Amino acid sequence: MAEIQPLVAGNWKMNGTQESLGEIRAMCERAARIGARPHLMICPPATLISRVKGLVAASPIQVGAQDCHTAERGAHTGDISAEMLKDAGASAVIVGHSERRGDHGESDALVRAKALAAHRAGLIAIICIGETEGQRRYELTLPVLGRQVRASVPESATAANTIIAYEPVWAIGTGLTPTTDDVAEAHAFIRQTLAEHLGEEAAGGMRILYGGSVKPANAAELMSVANVNGALVGGASLKAEDFFGIVAAYGSA
Ligand code: PEP
């Protein structure tokens, strides 16, 4: 099995206007100085995808989107299709982020349909899963992750078109993180469940990112955990300095 290339992806959420593009320029300068490891991606709001794509054209930074509709086109006011995101310059799209599952009541079935839409458009689907604080308290973390993997990840997913992001909901934006033992247990369980669901080959090469309060100060510890193939970063991806402080966990920033 080939070594898995780690990915550090930044999710800007509903943050960023044209004024923020200076951070993208700064990221391009930093990216030019590092070698091939790890892969880098920024997922700006949809309004900035094409501007960001223009700025990163000569850099290794890839551009992702934060959500997509399941349909290719049609009467869905305010929604954006995966094909439109691809057209704007995205190469990936996050689906099933806990803020979408929570704020918009997105089910596993809808997340699965969105992942299939991403694949249809030729985008990598970054499928987010993770337990809530209450589920963790009742020791339901692994059952919840198992259900989310089986119901949110299409059976046709491959290591090339799909990335899993394990994001404990209670760790997102809170400054709290699980212990490295907990992260190791969750990631090993996710990989095992993927193997049962997709087969050993797809599961063995699939990137499983950790997300939830990753910062420069804790990145090296979290990124060194077995089966952690990079990070999905929220708040700390808004500034080039912080984002590359995390990338430095791979010894190359
Ligand atoms: C996220 O929203 O995907 C995330 C991980 O946020 P933060 O890094 O801010 O916790």
Boltz pocket constraint, residues with backbone or C-beta under 6 A from the ligand:
constraints:
  - pocket:
      binder: B
      contacts: [[A, 11], [A, 167], [A, 171], [A, 172], [A, 173], [A, 174], [A, 175], [A, 211], [A, 212], [A, 213], [A, 214], [A, 232], [A, 233], [A, 234], [A, 235], [A, 236]]
      max_distance: 6.0
